[in-house]
Amino acid sequence: MEERLGPIPQEAMTPAQRAAAQAVIDGPRGALYGPFVPLLRSPELLACTQRLGEYLRYRSAIGTRLSELAILVTARQWDQPVEWAIHAPIAAQAGLPQAVIDAIAARTAPPGLAPDEQAVYDFCMELHTTKQVSDAAWAAALLHFGEQGVTDLMGINGYYTMLAMVMNGARSAPPPFPTR
């Protein structure tokens, strides 16, 4: 399948597109890749999306390791190869065991999760598969992360679902280089 909304040559970008692209490049991502390539067609949406993602990915109340776990669950639920290619290595670097990453890839329950990881996994799986969260999963997440953490966890799931929709719709190809 051919990518539908690939890169825009620099000389063909509008001033708004150039500014939005530069904001992503100047931020913690350091490059314009993944969902930000198709989103460049809507510079204001790109700008708002990247700011939200910058908070959820780099500063969420649940921390990087657990955020990456939530991102991998979302990527797998949406069969999103770009998110997976970017975030599986980051999850491993953040301390998520390879056995957990492999289990999520295989759509099986990960073995030996720590209690906070189990709370994230259960919460995310329920949210994606039943479109809601049971009282038990909510209580477990609340116990580990507090209200801000639970809210951020919902935000991570929603944000990465949106990115998956954008990239699946645009048929985005995984980046050919390692990302930060």
N, C-alpha and C positions, 0 to 999 in steps of 0.2 A: 504494500500500500504506500502510496506517495503522500508525503507530508503536504498538508493543505495550506498552511500559513507559515512558511519558512522565513528565514531571515530577510530583512529589508536592507538593501544596500544603503550605506550611510548617506550617499548623495541623494537618495530618493526619499529620505525621512523628512517629515515636516519639523519645524522647530519644536513643537510640543512632543513629538516622538523622540527627537534627539535629547531633550531635557529629561524625559521619563527614562530613557535608556541610560543616560549618564548617572541618574540618581541610583539606579540599580548597580551599575558598575562601581560607583564610588562607595557603595555600602558594603556590608560584610560579605556579600556574595562574590563581589569582585569581578563579575562577568554577567553578561546577558545570555541566559540559557533556559532550557526547560519551558515552563509555562509563560515566561516573560517574553518569549519570542512571539507567540501568537497574540498575547495581550497587548503588544506594542501597537496593534491596529486601533486600540482605544487607549490613548495615553493617560487619560484621567483614571480610567479603571486600573491600568497598570500601576500608576502611582499609589492609589489607595490600596491595592492588593499587596504590593511589595511592602508597604509600611505595616500592614496587618501581619504579614508573614514574617517580617523582621522581628516583631515582638514575639509572636508565637514560637518561632524557631529558635531564637537566640536568648529570649528573656522570660519565657513563660514561668509561671509559679511552680510548675512541676519539674523543671530542670531538663537538661538535654537528653539524658539517657531515657527517661520516661516519655518525653516528647517524641523521640525517635521511634520508640516502641509503638506509640499511637499512630505515627506517620506510616510505619510499615504495615500495620493492620489495615489502615485506610488504603494504602497503595495496593495491597493484595485484594481487598474487597472490591476495588475498582479495576483490577487487572491493569494497573498503570505501570508500564515498564520504565518510564523516565523517572518517576518518583522512586521506584524500587532501585534503579541503577544509581541514583544520587544518594539515597538515604540508607541503603543496606551497609555500605562501608562506614558511613558516619555513625550508625547505630553500633557497629562493632567497636569503633574507636571510642565511643562514649561509654563502653563497658557492657553492652548487651551481649550475652553469650552467643556464640555462633550457633549452638543447638537451638536457641530460641528463634534466631533469624531463619534458620533452615526449616523449622517447624511451621512458622508463619508462611514461608514460601510454599510449603507443601500443603497448606490449609489444614494443618493438624494442631491440636492444642500443644503449646510449648511445654516442655518438661522443666521441672525444677524452678519455677518462677519464684522470685522473692515476693513477699506479701504486697509490696507497693506495685511491683510489676503485674502481679495477678489482678490487683484492683484495676489497673489501667487496661489490661487485656480484656477482662470481663466487661468493663464499662464500654469499651470501644466495640467489642463484638456485638453486644446487645444493641447499642445505638445503630450500628450498621445493619444488623440482620433483622431486628424487630422494630426499628425506627423509634425506640424508646428505651428507657433504662429502668430496670426493676428497683424496688425499694432496697433490696439487699446489695445490688451493685452500687447504687447511689450511696448508701450508708458506708460501704467499704471505701469508696473513693473519698467521701467526705472525711472519714476518719484519718486517712493518710494525707490528704492535701488541703483540707479546709474548703471554704466556699470559693475563694479565688482560684484555687487549683482545679476544682471541679468545673468552674466556669471556663478556665483556660483549656481544660481537657475537651470540653464540648467545642470550643473555638477551634482547636487543632483539628478535630475530626471534620468540622464544617469547612474550614479553610482548605485542607488537603483534598476533601471531596470536590470542592469547587475547582481546584487546580487539576484534579484528575479528569473532571468533565471537560475543561478547556483543552487539555492535552489529548484526551481520547477523541474529542470532536475534531481537533485540528490535526490529528495523527502525528503528533510531535515525536521526533526521533530522540533516543537517548543521546546525551552529549558525548562527543568523541574524546573528551578530556576529563581528567579528575576535577572535581569541584571542591570548594571549601566546605 
